[in-house]
Amino acid sequence: MPHGPGSHTSGARYAPGMSDDATIGWTDAREANLRNWEDRVPLHEAAYGLDAYDDPAHLGSVVEHDLAAMRPFLPGGTLRGLDLCHLQCHIGTDTIGLARAGARVTGVDFSPSALASAARLAEKHGVDATWVECDVLDAAAHVAGDFDVVYTSIGAITWLDDLDQWAAQVAALLRPGGLFYIRDGHPALYALDEEADGLVTRYRYFGDGTAQAWDMTTTYAGDGTVDHARTYEWPHPLSETVNALLGAGLRLERLDEGQTLPWRFSARMEEVPGGWAWPERERALIPCTFTIVARRA
């Protein structure tokens, strides 16, 4: 269940009809989200700038950023020769970038249309990749083998209701000593009103087990619309994400917070090198992303 330019992001959430504390079970919410993400595939194929991958050196800006952050924790500072599992890979652009950086890649997603798109893109560019269709919360039961690196980026975990179950999948997929990497939108950012004139809190920062319901016919990339507008997301404070990984037996190696995003969360954001940021006078007031590097013992 991915999001974002090249990967996965919540994008600007102009959300008429948003209902906090939506009462819905995981199965029903997942099915609604799947219908929405199936609709997004052709829109994102048209909007993601896939022609850039005609250049065999093109990795994508998300992968370039994440590789730089991972490099100090990788053997020899490289992915070359490592087995990598990309959770919530969507149409596989970042998976292909990771393969071009030297990894043997497996992409996991719950959308069959997204995986079919990823497979076509990989085949077009001669990239060897394995694609697995399954729920990320049950990934370890469906993905063969284990991995040196498990990777998630960006805008993925708000689509999941149970981070303890998610972290258990991460731990199960990693080899002893294997590395987990995630960069995602900061929950403090997601609590903000994207339409306000200043940094004003509008949505829940802390989770209480209930979902947030959104009705949006547009997506974060491209001009088209989806037929299935209703989606469900779950707020997760940063402490919940960290504690889920610790509880699954991973050792935290690094935690960072960033001031830029690879998508425009709010119309007030300004384009800067590497993405989008709040106006300079506000930039140091609120984090936009968090990055966690953790390792299985």
RAVENLIN-V660279 format. One record per backbone hydrogen bond with DSSP energy under -0.5 kcal/mol. CO is the residue of the C=O (numbers start at 1). NH is the residue of the N-H. If there is no record, write none. Layout:
BEGIN
CO,NH
CO,NH
END
This chain:
BEGIN
4,6
4,7
6,94
8,4
9,4
12,14
13,15
15,18
18,20
19,213
22,24
22,211
25,29
26,30
27,31
28,32
29,33
30,34
31,35
32,36
33,37
34,38
35,39
36,40
37,41
38,41
39,43
40,44
41,45
42,46
43,47
44,48
45,50
49,52
50,53
51,54
52,55
54,56
55,58
60,64
61,65
62,66
63,67
64,68
65,69
66,70
67,71
70,73
71,74
74,77
75,78
79,82
82,84
82,104
83,148
83,149
84,86
84,106
85,87
85,151
86,108
89,92
92,96
93,97
94,98
95,99
96,100
97,101
98,103
99,102
101,79
102,81
103,105
104,84
105,130
106,86
107,132
108,88
108,89
109,134
110,112
111,115
112,116
113,117
114,118
115,119
116,120
117,121
118,122
119,123
120,124
121,125
122,127
123,126
126,128
127,129
128,105
130,107
132,109
132,134
135,138
136,139
138,141
139,142
139,143
142,144
147,175
148,179
149,85
150,181
151,87
152,183
156,159
157,160
158,234
161,163
162,166
163,167
164,168
165,169
166,170
167,171
168,172
169,173
170,174
173,147
175,178
178,296
179,150
180,294
181,152
182,292
183,154
184,290
186,189
186,190
187,191
189,192
191,202
191,203
192,194
193,196
198,200
200,193
211,22
212,233
213,19
214,216
214,231
217,226
227,229
229,216
231,214
233,212
237,240
237,241
238,242
239,243
240,244
241,245
242,246
243,247
244,248
245,250
246,249
249,297
250,252
251,295
254,293
256,291
258,288
258,289
261,276
263,265
264,12
266,269
270,277
272,275
275,272
276,261
277,270
279,282
279,283
280,283
282,285
282,286
288,186
289,258
290,184
291,256
292,182
293,253
293,254
294,180
295,251
296,177
END
